[in-house]
């Protein structure tokens, strides 16, 4: 949940730079860094996010120093913060015209989830304080995030996937692997250093092939730290994941039979396959719902990107001097200085 709080505040550094400056008659009002349609992004809003970014840099162990003003890294961060705030303003204005809003109940329900996931209000307060975020800041940024999600959902409401689209995706050879489940096995093993030890272990297990005995023998003899305390359990795996020699024995063995020892680069293995799962291939009917969902998400993402570009272009955005993201992230001139386990898996 700590990561969630950081993500809410630091959306600024993740938002793509909006490089479209308006060409209309809009003017940046006093105390603002950008005019956005009939609204504006204020210097105070920018300073607030920048201060939070500094606090978060300081709160992360091993994080690099906060970028110095004027450096490429600082300008990139600055551009991202401006873009984040401008995008929020664009979405807020568009949401009003679309009759989309975030209710107090929706916000309170989301906040309750966060408080519960963090471990209580006291822990949330401490986390926010460490990152220089007030409850009012969190409310503003969380509501902006929720509003974007609701607008994005509405933009994608009319996206549909035809049967032809789904069938074409299924028939595309590039997508074939998605519908194939390879043969797999569940297996356990005991790994030892010598053949003599392996033969001894094989006899012990073949004579008493119970879970309890596997637990006992693996713990006593196995040199595989990843499985010796779990009865040698390797879980389920398909072909191609384990050492080829190990795999050959595993996939040719009958379930419930303790195989004779086999040597790999890790040592000598005593293997038992506990279950075999045949491979399978989904039919179009079986895969259709998954394909439609996947294609729908792709189309909705494209629709959102296109919508946001148009809404940003139509917003008649004008930036104050030194705050245009396109200028802040422009490539430097050529004359400028450069900115400086032992398990048998492959």
Phi and psi in degrees as a GROMACS rama.xvg file:
@    title "Ramachandran Plot"
@    xaxis  label "Phi"
@    yaxis  label "Psi"
@TYPE xy
-56.8704  -40.9881  UNK-2
-63.5086  -33.3314  UNK-3
-64.6388  -44.8207  UNK-4
-61.313  -43.9005  UNK-5
-60.3825  -40.1353  UNK-6
-65.018  -38.7787  UNK-7
-61.0475  -47.7989  UNK-8
-73.7553  -36.9729  UNK-9
-95.2794  18.9415  UNK-10
-54.3906  -25.7407  UNK-11
-55.9733  -38.8917  UNK-12
-85.7232  -2.45428  UNK-13
-107.157  -15.3963  UNK-14
-75.8539  130.658  UNK-15
-58.5119  143.782  UNK-16
-66.7031  128.506  UNK-17
-88.052  103.388  UNK-18
-95.2112  13.7798  UNK-19
-98.1986  107.757  UNK-20
-93.5686  138.446  UNK-21
-66.7384  152.936  UNK-22
-117.95  12.1823  UNK-23
-88.1464  -152.924  UNK-24
-97.4453  16.3159  UNK-25
-67.1628  148.399  UNK-26
-131.703  145.46  UNK-27
-78.1051  120.012  UNK-28
-72.4111  164.051  UNK-29
-60.277  138.418  UNK-30
80.4065  8.98007  UNK-31
-117.673  159.459  UNK-32
-108.159  -12.9444  UNK-33
-159.77  140.639  UNK-34
-97.4703  130.332  UNK-35
-128.305  100.649  UNK-36
57.4291  -125.783  UNK-37
-90.8066  4.35876  UNK-38
-116.5  -170.953  UNK-39
-155.509  158.442  UNK-40
-106.988  124.739  UNK-41
-89.108  160.397  UNK-42
-62.0937  -36.6049  UNK-43
-63.3254  -39.2623  UNK-44
-62.9023  -44.4533  UNK-45
-62.8701  -47.8578  UNK-46
-59.4782  -36.7451  UNK-47
-63.7682  -47.1889  UNK-48
-68.1613  -39.4705  UNK-49
-62.6559  -40.1564  UNK-50
-64.6002  -38.3967  UNK-51
-66.6593  -38.4389  UNK-52
-62.2018  -42.5142  UNK-53
-61.773  -43.2963  UNK-54
-65.0533  -37.0161  UNK-55
-71.7114  -36.0646  UNK-56
-57.523  -46.8517  UNK-57
-68.0824  -27.0286  UNK-58
-86.3324  -10.1272  UNK-59
-95.3914  115.652  UNK-60
-58.9165  131.794  UNK-61
79.4286  3.77902  UNK-62
-71.3403  149.265  UNK-63
-68.182  163.187  UNK-64
-60.0912  151.569  UNK-65
-63.7063  136.27  UNK-66
-57.8836  140.612  UNK-67
-76.7408  144.118  UNK-68
-58.4033  134.626  UNK-69
97.7383  -15.3754  UNK-70
-79.5283  163.759  UNK-71
-58.8236  -42.4392  UNK-72
-63.8425  -40.1658  UNK-73
-65.6342  -43.6918  UNK-74
-64.2119  -36.5765  UNK-75
-65.3908  -42.0684  UNK-76
-64.3667  -44.3768  UNK-77
-59.427  -45.1458  UNK-78
-62.7927  -39.9904  UNK-79
-66.1999  -39.7194  UNK-80
-65.4811  -44.6742  UNK-81
-59.9505  -45.9963  UNK-82
-61.7858  -41.1853  UNK-83
-60.3064  -46.8197  UNK-84
-69.1968  -39.7409  UNK-85
-65.405  -43.4579  UNK-86
-61.4754  -41.8989  UNK-87
-58.2722  -41.2697  UNK-88
-68.3164  -41.5993  UNK-89
-59.5396  -47.22  UNK-90
-65.4719  -40.4446  UNK-91
-60.254  -43.9075  UNK-92
-67.7169  -41.1228  UNK-93
-67.7437  -37.1404  UNK-94
-61.613  -38.201  UNK-95
-61.9068  -41.1832  UNK-96
-74.3898  -19.3929  UNK-97
-96.216  3.08015  UNK-98
57.8996  39.3844  UNK-99
-110.242  134.048  UNK-100
-153.74  166.026  UNK-101
-107.665  120.342  UNK-102
-80.0215  160.366  UNK-103
-61.3045  -36.5061  UNK-104
-64.8063  -41.3192  UNK-105
-62.7898  -41.1892  UNK-106
-65.5608  -45.7435  UNK-107
-63.1872  -37.8602  UNK-108
-64.2607  -42.2574  UNK-109
-66.8941  -40.0648  UNK-110
-64.0493  -38.9867  UNK-111
-61.3346  -39.057  UNK-112
-61.2498  -43.9534  UNK-113
-64.6749  -46.3107  UNK-114
-58.2412  -43.531  UNK-115
-65.6981  -42.2593  UNK-116
-69.8092  -34.1517  UNK-117
-71.6348  -31.8022  UNK-118
113.385  20.0918  UNK-119
121.855  160.74  UNK-120
-63.9966  -35.0011  UNK-121
-62.95  -43.6423  UNK-122
-67.817  -37.0542  UNK-123
-64.8153  -43.77  UNK-124
-59.7668  -42.1843  UNK-125
-65.5451  -40.6416  UNK-126
-65.7764  -44.6053  UNK-127
-64.1194  -40.4301  UNK-128
-61.5734  -41.2278  UNK-129
-61.9331  -31.0014  UNK-130
-101.41  11.4605  UNK-131
60.7947  40.3933  UNK-132
-120.317  127.485  UNK-133
-89.2858  167.08  UNK-134
-62.6312  -34.3373  UNK-135
-66.1546  -39.3912  UNK-136
-61.3314  -46.8901  UNK-137
-60.7594  -42.7035  UNK-138
-60.5973  -45.7465  UNK-139
-62.5704  -46.3707  UNK-140
-73.6164  -35.8636  UNK-141
-69.8281  -40.3546  UNK-142
-64.1337  -37.9254  UNK-143
-62.9153  -41.6221  UNK-144
-64.0286  -44.7414  UNK-145
-66.1345  -37.7937  UNK-146
-64.5886  -43.0615  UNK-147
-59.6518  -42.7057  UNK-148
-61.4916  -39.3735  UNK-149
-71.647  -40.0336  UNK-150
-65.6123  -43.4149  UNK-151
-60.6376  -40.299  UNK-152
-64.2663  -39.7264  UNK-153
-68.7269  -39.2428  UNK-154
-60.522  -36.5212  UNK-155
-90.6153  5.20387  UNK-156
-59.3484  -40.3419  UNK-157
-89.7844  6.01737  UNK-158
-71.7268  126.987  UNK-159
-129.261  157.199  UNK-160
-120.932  124.538  UNK-161
-80.5154  161.441  UNK-162
-61.3163  -34.0188  UNK-163
-65.6521  -40.8948  UNK-164
-61.9852  -45.3277  UNK-165
-65.3099  -41.8181  UNK-166
-66.1146  -39.5146  UNK-167
-63.4764  -39.5931  UNK-168
-64.4195  -41.9689  UNK-169
-66.1321  -36.0933  UNK-170
-80.553  -14.6751  UNK-171
-67.7829  120.848  UNK-172
-56.3395  -29.0635  UNK-173
-64.7097  -23.1594  UNK-174
-100.756  0.503388  UNK-175
-56.9752  -41.1152  UNK-176
-60.5887  -25.7027  UNK-177
-64.8976  -23.8107  UNK-178
-104.825  5.02598  UNK-179
-108.911  126.017  UNK-180
-106.813  112.617  UNK-181
-70.8218  160.067  UNK-182
-58.3675  143.334  UNK-183
-144.831  165.245  UNK-184
-134.959  154.3  UNK-185
-103.229  131.37  UNK-186
-145.456  162.772  UNK-187
-137.039  156.735  UNK-188
-150.171  161.212  UNK-189
-122.821  126.659  UNK-190
-106.15  127.305  UNK-191
-132.224  173.01  UNK-192
-84.7721  -33.8527  UNK-193
-122.476  160.886  UNK-194
-65.795  -38.6807  UNK-195
-60.4376  -44.3721  UNK-196
-62.9426  -41.4775  UNK-197
-62.7869  -41.4173  UNK-198
-64.4256  -38.0542  UNK-199
-63.9416  -45.5374  UNK-200
-64.6293  -40.1024  UNK-201
-61.2143  -41.5816  UNK-202
-66.1031  -41.2961  UNK-203
-61.1656  -41.2743  UNK-204
-79.7495  -37.7436  UNK-205
-64.6344  -31.7726  UNK-206
-75.8527  -26.9881  UNK-207
-145.757  85.1695  UNK-208
-91.4346  57.2961  UNK-209
-108.651  160.643  UNK-210
-59.5287  -39.9635  UNK-211
-63.3647  -40.9815  UNK-212
-71.1938  -36.481  UNK-213
-60.7683  -41.5313  UNK-214
-59.3937  -45.2444  UNK-215
-66.9911  -47.9454  UNK-216
-69.59  -42.5707  UNK-217
-61.775  -43.3167  UNK-218
-64.624  -36.209  UNK-219
-79.239  -38.3273  UNK-220
-111.976  -28.7114  UNK-221
-69.7977  140.93  UNK-222
-104.326  10.5363  UNK-223
-90.429  104.405  UNK-224
-64.0299  -23.4065  UNK-225
-76.9515  -19.8596  UNK-226
-129.698  -9.58217  UNK-227
-63.6478  -26.2934  UNK-228
-95.9682  7.63118  UNK-229
-127.82  31.461  UNK-230
67.5948  23.1964  UNK-231
77.5021  10.5485  UNK-232
-65.3364  123.034  UNK-233
-102.867  -3.76017  UNK-234
72.8703  -157.727  UNK-235
-99.2043  139.231  UNK-236
-152.646  146.566  UNK-237
-90.2795  175.438  UNK-238
-64.4488  147.213  UNK-239
98.0318  -6.53713  UNK-240
-98.3871  -29.7616  UNK-241
-103.424  172.632  UNK-242
-55.8338  133.317  UNK-243
-54.3359  -40.8356  UNK-244
-66.6039  -43.7962  UNK-245
-60.6797  -45.1606  UNK-246
-62.5552  -40.051  UNK-247
-58.8041  -43.0654  UNK-248
-69.0486  -44.731  UNK-249
-61.1039  -44.5903  UNK-250
-81.7417  -11.9412  UNK-251
-100.779  -6.90386  UNK-252
-84.882  151.446  UNK-253
-85.4264  141.972  UNK-254
-57.5097  137.916  UNK-255
88.3319  -1.21209  UNK-256
-106.372  125.91  UNK-257
-79.6231  111.529  UNK-258
-73.3864  160.129  UNK-259
-68.2489  153.286  UNK-260
-57.9121  148.307  UNK-261
-134.01  142.441  UNK-262
-101.394  135.907  UNK-263
-130.169  -176.983  UNK-264
-64.8293  -14.3446  UNK-265
-88.6767  -21.4835  UNK-266
140.66  -153.227  UNK-267
-103.396  131.32  UNK-268
-112.399  138.519  UNK-269
-110.301  119.388  UNK-270
-118.82  141.435  UNK-271
-132.294  127.458  UNK-272
-86.3844  124.394  UNK-273
-96.5609  -19.537  UNK-274
-160.476  142.484  UNK-275
-119.375  134.466  UNK-276
-117.861  114.484  UNK-277
-62.8422  153.334  UNK-278
-72.3256  160.165  UNK-279
-151.885  159.072  UNK-280
-129.149  126.809  UNK-281
-71.4057  143.594  UNK-282
-81.7013  168.591  UNK-283
-59.4648  -40.5919  UNK-284
-60.8295  -38.653  UNK-285
-72.3817  -31.547  UNK-286
-94.8344  -10.7133  UNK-287
-56.2512  -49.0575  UNK-288
-60.5959  -41.8371  UNK-289
-64.6212  -42.4229  UNK-290
-63.0005  -45.8229  UNK-291
-60.7678  -41.0752  UNK-292
-65.2248  -42.27  UNK-293
-65.5663  -45.5615  UNK-294
-67.6413  -34.5443  UNK-295
-65.5702  -42.6574  UNK-296
-62.3064  -39.3494  UNK-297
-64.6729  -45.4041  UNK-298
-66.6923  -37.7283  UNK-299
-65.4032  -37.5427  UNK-300
-64.1553  -43.6797  UNK-301
-65.1998  -41.7541  UNK-302
-61.9527  -39.2323  UNK-303
-67.4677  -43.6332  UNK-304
-61.0492  -44.8615  UNK-305
-64.7073  -41.5226  UNK-306
-63.2557  -44.125  UNK-307
-66.2565  -39.0776  UNK-308
-60.8787  -45.2216  UNK-309
-66.9981  -44.3713  UNK-310
-62.0608  -37.903  UNK-311
-67.9349  -43.1019  UNK-312
-63.1715  -39.6034  UNK-313
-76.5284  -10.4816  UNK-314
-78.9985  -7.94861  UNK-315
54.0932  64.6217  UNK-316
-86.9248  132.667  UNK-317
-129.382  132.953  UNK-318
-104.663  147.168  UNK-319
-70.2692  159.053  UNK-320
-57.0954  130.001  UNK-321
88.4971  3.47527  UNK-322
-122.967  4.8247  UNK-323
-74.4198  116.879  UNK-324
-57.834  -34.3978  UNK-325
-63.2467  -39.9767  UNK-326
-71.7138  -40.8482  UNK-327
-64.4582  -31.0968  UNK-328
-105.495  10.2478  UNK-329
-63.5477  145.982  UNK-330
-63.9771  141.491  UNK-331
-66.0047  155.669  UNK-332
-67.9114  154.748  UNK-333
-55.8906  -26.7515  UNK-334
-83.2365  -8.00125  UNK-335
-72.8451  161.453  UNK-336
-82.6966  141.096  UNK-337
-69.6684  144.034  UNK-338
-84.6332  110.069  UNK-339
-94.1865  6.12664  UNK-342
-63.7752  154.964  UNK-343
-79.6213  35.7252  UNK-344
-81.8664  157.899  UNK-345
